[in-house]
Amino acid sequence: MTRSLKKGLYIDERLIKKIKDKKLGDRTPIKTWSRACVISPEMIGFNFNVHNGKDFIQVLISEEMVGYRLGEFSPTKKFTRHGGKMQKEMETVAKQKELDTAKAVKGSTEIKK
């Protein structure tokens, strides 16, 4: 259930206080566990370390993030690739192509010298 409009957006008071203590260009991260806090325009340009349950993920707030919650930019689950024999073969082929293109580029630069 979403927050009612009469209550307004949830913005953690402690975060706003920490932001007011800092200067606009200050890049030192602000550590927070408040994943539910909505990003407000005052937060633009600041770094936040948002806790995901295990680690702190560094998030730089930009204009496009206003209105979203801090927790949306700090995923709690780590994606491990889909497994299987076909996936492994596709990855080895892709890796081989990368190596071939790197060799071709390196060879073309040596010829120019």
C-alpha angles and dihedrals in degrees: 000000000000126000114270118252094236090061093050129212121326109246117168110241093211091057092051089050091051091049093052090053091057131069121245097250095045109122099189108122124248110223115223141168092190101109093160094061113116115232111246129194091257089066096060113122097019129114119232129191102213118195116232097186095275111029139016113253116206114233125185109205117227133177094265091060096063110120095024124102124253092237092063090070095048108063116208097202126063115221114227114192122261108264136218140105095278093053092052091050092049091051093051091050091050091048091050091052090052091051092048093051091047091052091048092051092046091049093050092051092051091052091054091056 
